[in-house]
């Protein structure tokens, strides 16, 4: 099974180059992935975007520092 992603791209959000996927039309659904090694919008939602995009406008960004979204040097992730 493949995704029905109609657009993959980047936008500037708060000065951070942010990667996103989108597909479909209709009411918006925003998919936010969790954290951990190797997570991204595509890794977490590749089998969900297609079915949801048949009824909704699906938006799935890569959170700062994950996937193809950049992580500025001043942003540090820790257990705190």
C-alpha positions as a printed Julia matrix, in Angstrom:
80×3 Matrix{Float64}:
   0.0    0.0    0.0
   1.29   3.47  -0.85
   0.29   6.88   0.39
  -1.91   9.26  -1.53
   0.28  12.26  -0.78
  -0.5   14.97  -3.29
   2.09  17.4   -2.04
   5.26  17.21  -0.02
   7.1   20.41   0.64
   8.55  22.85   3.09
   7.36  26.14   4.54
   8.95  28.62   6.92
   7.25  28.44  10.3
   8.62  30.75  13.0
  11.79  30.96  10.91
  12.24  27.17  10.86
  12.2   25.29   7.55
   9.34  22.85   8.21
   8.63  19.8    6.05
   5.06  18.62   5.54
   2.86  16.19   3.63
  -0.68  16.88   2.52
  -3.37  15.06   0.59
  -7.1   15.13  -0.07
  -9.75  17.8    0.24
 -12.48  18.7    2.7
 -12.37  19.33   6.43
  -8.76  19.51   7.69
  -7.16  16.76   9.76
  -3.74  17.46  11.25
  -1.57  14.43  11.99
   1.22  14.99  14.56
   3.81  12.28  15.05
   5.45  11.4   18.37
   9.14  11.52  19.21
  11.87   8.93  19.09
  14.5    7.61  16.71
  13.44   7.68  13.06
  10.0    9.26  13.45
   8.59  11.54  10.78
   5.23  12.26   9.23
   5.87   9.69   6.5
   7.18   7.01   8.87
   4.25   7.35  11.25
   1.37   8.08   8.89
   2.23   6.4    5.57
  -0.66   3.93   5.85
  -3.14   6.41   7.33
  -2.81   9.41   4.99
  -4.31   7.63   1.97
  -7.54   6.38   3.56
  -8.13   9.65   5.44
  -7.48  11.74   2.32
 -10.52  10.19   0.66
 -12.73  12.3    2.96
 -10.46  14.95   4.51
  -7.66  17.39   3.76
  -4.82  15.69   5.63
  -1.84  17.77   6.8
   1.13  16.01   8.39
   4.17  18.15   9.36
   7.52  16.89  10.58
   7.97  18.33  14.07
  11.06  20.52  14.69
  14.19  18.36  14.61
  12.47  15.3   13.11
  12.16  14.04   9.55
  13.14  16.73   7.07
  12.34  19.68   9.37
  15.41  21.53  10.56
  16.42  21.84  14.19
  18.06  25.14  15.07
  21.12  24.87  17.33
  19.36  26.59  20.25
  16.68  23.88  20.43
  17.87  21.05  22.67
  15.9   17.9   23.4
  16.48  16.18  26.75
  14.64  14.05  29.25
  13.63  17.22  31.09
